[in-house]
Amino acid sequence: MLSEHHDISHEFPEYSRMLDELRANDSEFDALVARHDSLDDEIRVLEERQQPISDEEIEKMKYERAGLKDRIYQALRESAAAKS
């Protein structure tokens, strides 16, 4: 079974321009996105190859990914509101 991509550009296509701007101008934001996407890639590889990993560990990784996604979304919304 193939898992879905959850990288930030797929998650928030409506913010693609703002995402690029923030990544270019905010190193902390860029690091958040990079960590999220790296973790997403790692989870995808583990799921696709059915690598041996405990349910607890994979859930921990998914929980971290969700937390990063929430932080990124909050930053995108704040940036959009500031431009309004």
NUVORO-739933 format. One line per field, with one value per residue: residue number from 1; residue in one letter; x, y negated, z of N, C-alpha, C, O, CB in turn. Coordinates in steps of 0.1 Angstrom, whole numbers, plus 5000, padded with zeros to 4 digits. Glycine has a CB too. Layout:
<atoms>
i: NUM/...
aa: A/...
n.c1: X/...
n.c2: Y/...
n.c3: Z/...
ca.c1: X/...
ca.c2: Y/...
ca.c3: Z/...
c.c1: X/...
c.c2: Y/...
c.c3: Z/...
o.c1: X/...
o.c2: Y/...
o.c3: Z/...
cb.c1: X/...
cb.c2: Y/...
cb.c3: Z/...
</atoms>
This chain:
<atoms>
i: 1/2/3/4/5/6/7/8/9/10/11/12/13/14/15/16/17/18/19/20/21/22/23/24/25/26/27/28/29/30/31/32/33/34/35/36/37/38/39/40/41/42/43/44/45/46/47/48/49/50/51/52/53/54/55/56/57/58/59/60/61/62/63/64/65/66/67/68/69/70/71/72/73/74/75/76/77/78/79/80/81/82/83/84
aa: M/L/S/E/H/H/D/I/S/H/E/F/P/E/Y/S/R/M/L/D/E/L/R/A/N/D/S/E/F/D/A/L/V/A/R/H/D/S/L/D/D/E/I/R/V/L/E/E/R/Q/Q/P/I/S/D/E/E/I/E/K/M/K/Y/E/R/A/G/L/K/D/R/I/Y/Q/A/L/R/E/S/A/A/A/K/S
n.c1: 5008/5006/5015/5002/5015/5025/5038/5045/5039/5020/5000/4992/4983/4971/4986/5010/5027/5031/5043/5067/5078/5081/5098/5121/5127/5127/5145/5139/5113/5118/5133/5115/5097/5114/5121/5096/5090/5111/5107/5082/5090/5106/5087/5070/5088/5092/5066/5060/5080/5075/5091/5107/5093/5082/5047/5043/5065/5062/5038/5046/5063/5044/5028/5046/5050/5025/5023/5043/5032/5009/5021/5034/5011/4999/5018/5016/4990/4991/5009/4994/4973/4986/4992/4968
n.c2: 5012/4978/4949/4916/4885/4861/4837/4803/4785/4800/4802/4776/4761/4737/4718/4716/4696/4678/4696/4701/4675/4671/4692/4684/4660/4664/4681/4698/4706/4719/4740/4754/4763/4778/4798/4810/4820/4837/4856/4865/4878/4898/4913/4921/4938/4958/4969/4977/4996/5013/5014/5027/5014/5001/4998/4978/4961/4952/4939/4918/4904/4896/4880/4859/4849/4839/4819/4801/4794/4780/4758/4747/4741/4722/4701/4695/4686/4663/4647/4643/4628/4606/4594/4586
n.c3: 5000/4991/5007/5012/5000/5024/5024/5029/5007/4993/5013/5017/4992/4985/4997/4984/4972/4993/5011/4997/4999/5027/5034/5021/5034/5061/5083/5105/5100/5076/5085/5100/5080/5065/5084/5088/5062/5058/5079/5070/5046/5057/5072/5051/5037/5056/5058/5032/5026/5045/5069/5098/5126/5157/5166/5184/5180/5153/5155/5172/5155/5136/5152/5158/5133/5127/5147/5138/5113/5122/5134/5112/5096/5112/5112/5084/5083/5100/5086/5063/5073/5082/5059/5049
ca.c1: 5000/5014/5010/5001/5025/5020/5047/5037/5034/5008/4991/4987/4986/4966/4996/5023/5035/5035/5052/5080/5083/5085/5110/5132/5130/5126/5152/5132/5102/5123/5138/5102/5092/5124/5120/5083/5091/5121/5100/5072/5097/5110/5075/5066/5097/5089/5053/5061/5089/5071/5103/5103/5093/5071/5036/5045/5075/5057/5028/5053/5067/5033/5024/5056/5047/5012/5026/5050/5022/5001/5030/5035/4998/4997/5027/5011/4978/4995/5015/4983/4965/4994/4992/4955
ca.c2: 5000/4966/4939/4903/4874/4851/4826/4790/4780/4808/4800/4762/4756/4724/4709/4719/4684/4674/4706/4698/4663/4673/4701/4676/4649/4667/4693/4706/4712/4728/4752/4761/4770/4789/4809/4816/4827/4848/4866/4871/4887/4910/4921/4927/4949/4969/4975/4983/5008/5021/5016/5030/5003/5003/4989/4966/4952/4946/4929/4907/4897/4889/4869/4848/4843/4831/4807/4792/4790/4770/4746/4741/4735/4710/4691/4691/4678/4651/4640/4639/4618/4594/4588/4581
ca.c3: 5000/4990/5016/5006/5004/5033/5024/5031/4995/4990/5023/5017/4979/4984/5003/4977/4970/5007/5016/4991/5004/5041/5034/5016/5043/5076/5085/5114/5093/5066/5092/5104/5068/5062/5093/5085/5050/5061/5087/5061/5038/5066/5075/5039/5034/5065/5055/5019/5026/5057/5077/5112/5136/5166/5164/5192/5173/5141/5159/5177/5144/5130/5161/5156/5119/5129/5154/5129/5103/5129/5136/5099/5092/5121/5106/5072/5085/5106/5075/5054/5081/5083/5045/5046
c.c1: 5009/5007/5010/5012/5018/5030/5039/5032/5021/4997/4984/4989/4982/4976/5010/5032/5040/5045/5067/5087/5088/5097/5122/5137/5130/5133/5146/5121/5107/5128/5126/5097/5101/5123/5107/5085/5101/5114/5089/5078/5101/5098/5070/5075/5094/5076/5054/5069/5085/5083/5099/5105/5081/5059/5037/5054/5069/5046/5035/5058/5056/5027/5033/5053/5035/5015/5034/5041/5013/5009/5032/5023/4996/5005/5021/4998/4981/5001/5004/4975/4973/4994/4979/4953
c.c2: 4988/4956/4926/4894/4865/4839/4813/4784/4787/4805/4786/4756/4741/4714/4711/4707/4679/4684/4704/4686/4665/4682/4693/4665/4652/4681/4703/4713/4722/4741/4760/4769/4781/4801/4817/4825/4839/4860/4873/4881/4900/4919/4928/4940/4961/4976/4983/4996/5017/5025/5019/5018/5005/4994/4976/4956/4945/4936/4917/4898/4889/4878/4857/4841/4834/4818/4797/4786/4779/4757/4739/4734/4722/4698/4686/4682/4664/4642/4635/4627/4605/4586/4582/4567
c.c3: 5000/4999/5008/5010/5013/5034/5024/5018/4990/5000/5022/5003/4977/4990/4996/4976/4984/5013/5010/4997/5019/5042/5030/5026/5057/5078/5095/5108/5083/5073/5096/5092/5064/5071/5091/5073/5051/5069/5079/5052/5045/5069/5063/5035/5043/5062/5042/5019/5038/5066/5091/5121/5145/5163/5172/5186/5161/5144/5165/5166/5137/5139/5159/5143/5120/5136/5146/5118/5110/5130/5123/5094/5100/5115/5093/5073/5091/5095/5066/5060/5081/5069/5041/5050
o.c1: 5018/4995/5017/5018/5007/5029/5028/5021/5013/4985/4972/4996/4987/4975/5020/5044/5052/5054/5076/5099/5099/5106/5133/5148/5134/5127/5147/5118/5101/5126/5126/5094/5097/5124/5107/5081/5098/5116/5087/5073/5099/5099/5066/5069/5094/5076/5049/5065/5092/5085/5088/5116/5070/5062/5034/5052/5072/5045/5030/5057/5057/5023/5028/5053/5034/5009/5031/5041/5010/5003/5031/5023/4991/5000/5022/4997/4975/4998/5005/4971/4967/4996/4978/4942
o.c2: 4986/4954/4924/4895/4861/4832/4813/4779/4781/4805/4784/4746/4734/4702/4708/4708/4676/4679/4704/4685/4660/4679/4695/4662/4643/4691/4715/4725/4733/4752/4772/4781/4792/4812/4829/4837/4850/4871/4885/4892/4911/4931/4940/4950/4973/4989/4994/5006/5027/5036/5015/5013/5010/4983/4965/4944/4933/4925/4906/4886/4878/4868/4846/4829/4823/4808/4785/4774/4768/4746/4727/4723/4712/4687/4674/4672/4654/4630/4623/4618/4594/4574/4575/4561
o.c3: 5008/4999/4997/5020/5012/5044/5019/5018/4983/4997/5024/5002/4969/4987/5002/4979/4985/5020/5018/5000/5022/5050/5036/5027/5065/5075/5093/5110/5081/5067/5096/5093/5061/5066/5091/5073/5045/5065/5080/5050/5040/5068/5063/5031/5039/5063/5041/5013/5040/5070/5096/5123/5140/5158/5167/5186/5159/5138/5164/5167/5133/5133/5159/5142/5115/5133/5147/5115/5103/5128/5122/5089/5094/5114/5090/5067/5087/5095/5061/5054/5080/5069/5032/5048
cb.c1: 4990/5015/5019/4987/5030/5019/5058/5046/5045/5011/4997/4993/4980/4953/4998/5021/5027/5023/5048/5079/5072/5073/5108/5129/5120/5111/5167/5127/5094/5135/5146/5091/5091/5138/5120/5072/5095/5133/5093/5065/5110/5116/5063/5066/5111/5089/5042/5066/5103/5064/5112/5112/5093/5075/5023/5050/5087/5051/5019/5065/5074/5022/5024/5070/5045/5002/5035/5061/5013/4997/5043/5040/4987/5000/5041/5007/4968/5005/5025/4974/4962/5008/4997/4944
cb.c2: 5000/4961/4937/4897/4867/4857/4826/4780/4781/4823/4801/4754/4764/4723/4712/4726/4673/4672/4721/4697/4652/4680/4713/4669/4638/4668/4690/4698/4701/4722/4748/4751/4760/4783/4804/4806/4818/4843/4859/4860/4881/4905/4911/4917/4945/4963/4964/4974/5003/5034/5003/5042/4989/5002/4996/4970/4960/4957/4935/4912/4906/4900/4874/4853/4854/4840/4811/4800/4801/4776/4750/4752/4745/4713/4696/4703/4685/4653/4648/4651/4623/4597/4598/4589
cb.c3: 5012/4976/5028/5009/4991/5047/5013/5038/4984/4990/5037/5028/4968/4992/5018/4964/4963/5016/5012/4976/5004/5049/5025/5003/5040/5081/5089/5127/5085/5059/5105/5109/5057/5062/5108/5083/5038/5068/5099/5053/5032/5079/5080/5027/5035/5080/5054/5008/5027/5053/5077/5117/5129/5181/5168/5206/5170/5131/5170/5186/5134/5128/5175/5157/5109/5136/5166/5121/5098/5143/5142/5089/5094/5135/5105/5063/5095/5117/5068/5051/5095/5087/5035/5053
</atoms>
